[in-house]
Amino acid sequence: MIESLYKAAKEKGCLTLLGMSGVGKTWAGLQLAEMGADIYSVDYEIGTKFLAEHMPQELREKMSVTDISWLQRFLGMPGDHARGGVALAQFKERQRLYIEAEISAMQEAIELAKKRHSDAPPFIIDAAGSLCEIEDQELLRDLANVSEVVYLKPNAEAEALLLSRALSAPKPLYYPPALLDALAESYCQENGIVSIELADPKAFFLYAFPQLFKSRLPKYEAMAGSVIEL
């Protein structure tokens, strides 16, 4: 897979790696970097640059390309404060900040791709898993013009492993507002509670993540320029 990605990157000049958090985009990007490509990690730039004024310094300083768990700690999960949850309004505000930071990071990545010379090393954009949730059509058109968008598509076995890893080691996730509201409402109904702020935040994550994952699959397919099945 890495060899074919590197060949495509040399031919196209720029690749955007698309897929759910945990599917292996960063791993693939680091492998390509060892072969000479330049990597732009969107989540790393979000945490260290575009959310810098909002994230505590001690979290920013712990961020690395291979460890973005500190970004998830900033975002949190709605639920009972005594069990580590955050108020729903606060969670929604952090979600808004995150998606705005992601848009800014993608705009920067696109501009960097546009400025590269033809003899420059391949440029790899390691996109956030929520790239498919961005609704800025002009940005998405610019991205498709400057790069080949490659969807790393998990097979059934890889999908099960991805879900298992995500549930045991959560990564930063963006929930579209309408989906978040629907998930919170259905979770409360199914568990007999009057507010998501009474929920165990980990239990709500275990409930919400698989549904977020499924909702993204057709979006990834729709925006992909090419697909690599894992």
Summary of the structure (lengths in Angstrom):
residues: 230
radius of gyration: 17.8
end to end distance: 8.5
largest distance: 61.1
contacts: 744
relative contact order: 0.20
helix: 61%
strand: 12%
